[in-house]
Amino acid sequence: MSGKRIAIYGKGGIGKTTISVNLALLLARRGQRTLLVGCDPKKDTARLLSDRSLPALMEKYEALKSGAAAPEEVLFPVRENLLVCESGGPRPGVGCAGRGIISAFEKLAELRAFEVYRPDVVIYDVLGDVVCGGFSTPLRAKVADTAYIVTTSDY
């Protein structure tokens, strides 16, 4: 995939999702085809862009695998030049959210989402409560080439 690929990291509750969504909106308004991927099982990224809850890729994983669901069921155009996809994952405390991120990225690759939609920019809103290696997936799997870390001056 060509274009800019950005992973937004930082501790939980610091504003990563707000920054990710606003950056995606700004780029889309400037005419850049933008794909925003929410990497939190809570699916809070898309909630800021849509008036309804959007199904996560992991919720449709088996249907996508069997061909019973189409990529359009997990990649949603929410504004002109802006698609959003939620990776989803298990409920908190039940299973590994990092594994959900890895599976979601593998499925996006299998669906050829980056070749089909050809985004100029991909933004990954990475879950802040990093507890396993799955959260390094955007950089480790080389689906992101830039990382921004949101910080605060709090003690």
C-alpha positions as CSV (number, residue, x, y, z in Angstrom):
1,M,0.0,0.0,0.0
2,S,1.3,3.4,-0.8
3,G,0.4,6.6,1.1
4,K,0.7,7.5,4.7
5,R,0.0,4.9,7.4
6,I,-0.3,6.3,10.9
7,A,-0.7,4.5,14.3
8,I,-1.9,6.7,17.2
9,Y,-0.8,5.4,20.6
10,G,-1.0,6.6,24.2
11,K,-2.4,5.6,27.5
12,G,-6.1,5.0,27.9
13,G,-8.4,8.0,28.2
14,I,-5.9,10.5,26.9
15,G,-7.7,11.5,23.7
16,K,-6.3,9.2,21.0
17,T,-9.8,8.5,19.5
18,T,-10.7,12.2,19.5
19,I,-7.4,13.1,17.8
20,S,-7.7,10.1,15.3
21,V,-11.2,11.0,14.3
22,N,-10.5,14.7,13.9
23,L,-7.3,14.0,11.9
24,A,-9.3,11.6,9.6
25,L,-12.0,14.2,9.1
26,L,-9.5,17.0,8.3
27,L,-7.7,14.8,5.8
28,A,-10.9,13.6,4.2
29,R,-12.1,17.2,3.9
30,R,-8.9,18.1,2.1
31,G,-9.6,15.4,-0.5
32,Q,-7.4,12.6,0.9
33,R,-9.1,9.2,0.7
34,T,-8.8,8.2,4.4
35,L,-9.4,4.9,6.1
36,L,-9.8,5.1,9.9
37,V,-9.3,1.7,11.7
38,G,-10.5,1.6,15.3
39,C,-8.5,-1.0,17.2
40,D,-10.5,-1.1,20.5
41,P,-13.1,-3.9,21.3
42,K,-15.4,-1.1,22.6
43,K,-15.8,0.2,19.0
44,D,-15.6,3.8,20.2
45,T,-13.9,5.2,17.1
46,A,-16.9,4.8,14.8
47,R,-19.3,6.0,17.5
48,L,-17.9,9.6,17.0
49,L,-18.6,9.4,13.2
50,S,-22.0,7.6,12.9
51,D,-25.4,7.9,14.6
52,R,-25.6,4.1,14.8
53,S,-23.4,1.3,16.1
54,L,-21.4,-0.2,13.3
55,P,-20.5,-3.9,13.3
56,A,-16.9,-4.7,13.9
57,L,-14.8,-6.8,11.6
58,M,-14.4,-9.5,14.4
59,E,-18.2,-9.7,14.7
60,K,-18.5,-10.6,11.0
61,Y,-15.2,-12.6,10.8
62,E,-16.8,-16.0,10.1
63,A,-19.3,-14.6,7.6
64,L,-16.5,-12.8,5.8
65,K,-14.4,-16.0,5.8
66,S,-17.3,-18.0,4.3
67,G,-18.3,-15.3,1.8
68,A,-21.7,-14.8,3.5
69,A,-20.7,-11.1,4.2
70,A,-19.1,-8.5,1.9
71,P,-16.3,-6.1,2.8
72,E,-18.8,-3.3,2.7
73,E,-20.4,-4.7,5.9
74,V,-17.3,-3.8,7.8
75,L,-15.8,-0.9,5.9
76,F,-18.3,2.0,6.2
77,P,-18.2,5.3,4.2
78,V,-19.1,7.8,6.9
79,R,-18.2,11.0,5.1
80,E,-16.9,11.8,1.6
81,N,-13.4,10.4,1.3
82,L,-13.7,8.7,4.7
83,L,-14.1,5.0,5.5
84,V,-14.2,3.6,9.0
85,C,-13.6,0.1,10.2
86,E,-13.7,-1.2,13.7
87,S,-11.5,-4.2,14.4
88,G,-13.6,-5.2,17.5
89,G,-12.6,-8.1,19.7
90,P,-13.7,-9.9,22.8
91,R,-15.6,-8.2,25.7
92,P,-13.1,-6.8,28.2
93,G,-11.8,-9.5,30.5
94,V,-12.8,-12.3,28.1
95,G,-10.1,-13.2,25.7
96,C,-7.3,-11.3,24.1
97,A,-8.0,-7.9,22.4
98,G,-4.5,-8.0,20.9
99,R,-5.3,-11.2,19.2
100,G,-8.5,-9.6,17.8
101,I,-6.4,-6.8,16.3
102,I,-4.0,-9.2,14.7
103,S,-7.0,-11.2,13.2
104,A,-8.7,-8.1,12.0
105,F,-5.5,-6.9,10.2
106,E,-5.1,-10.3,8.6
107,K,-8.7,-10.2,7.4
108,L,-8.3,-6.6,6.0
109,A,-5.3,-7.9,4.0
110,E,-7.3,-11.0,2.8
111,L,-10.1,-8.7,1.7
112,R,-7.6,-6.6,-0.1
113,A,-9.1,-3.5,1.5
114,F,-6.0,-1.4,0.9
115,E,-5.8,-2.3,-2.8
116,V,-9.6,-2.1,-3.4
117,Y,-10.2,1.2,-1.6
118,R,-6.7,2.7,-2.2
119,P,-6.7,5.1,0.7
120,D,-4.2,7.9,0.6
121,V,-4.0,7.8,4.4
122,V,-4.7,5.0,6.9
123,I,-5.1,5.9,10.6
124,Y,-5.0,3.3,13.3
125,D,-6.6,4.3,16.6
126,V,-4.8,1.8,18.8
127,L,-6.3,0.7,22.2
128,G,-4.5,2.5,25.0
129,D,-4.5,-0.3,27.6
130,V,-1.6,-2.2,26.1
131,V,-1.3,-5.5,27.8
132,C,0.1,-7.8,25.1
133,G,2.1,-7.8,21.8
134,G,-1.0,-7.6,19.7
135,F,-1.1,-3.9,20.2
136,S,2.3,-3.6,18.4
137,T,0.7,-5.1,15.3
138,P,0.4,-1.8,13.2
139,L,4.2,-1.3,13.5
140,R,5.3,-4.9,13.7
141,A,3.2,-6.0,10.7
142,K,4.4,-2.9,8.8
143,V,0.8,-1.7,8.1
144,A,1.8,1.6,9.7
145,D,4.9,3.5,8.9
146,T,4.5,6.3,11.4
147,A,3.5,6.3,15.1
148,Y,2.3,9.3,17.0
149,I,2.2,9.0,20.8
150,V,-0.4,11.1,22.6
151,T,0.9,12.3,25.9
152,T,0.0,14.5,28.8
153,S,1.8,16.6,31.4
154,D,-0.2,15.0,34.2
155,Y,1.7,13.5,37.1
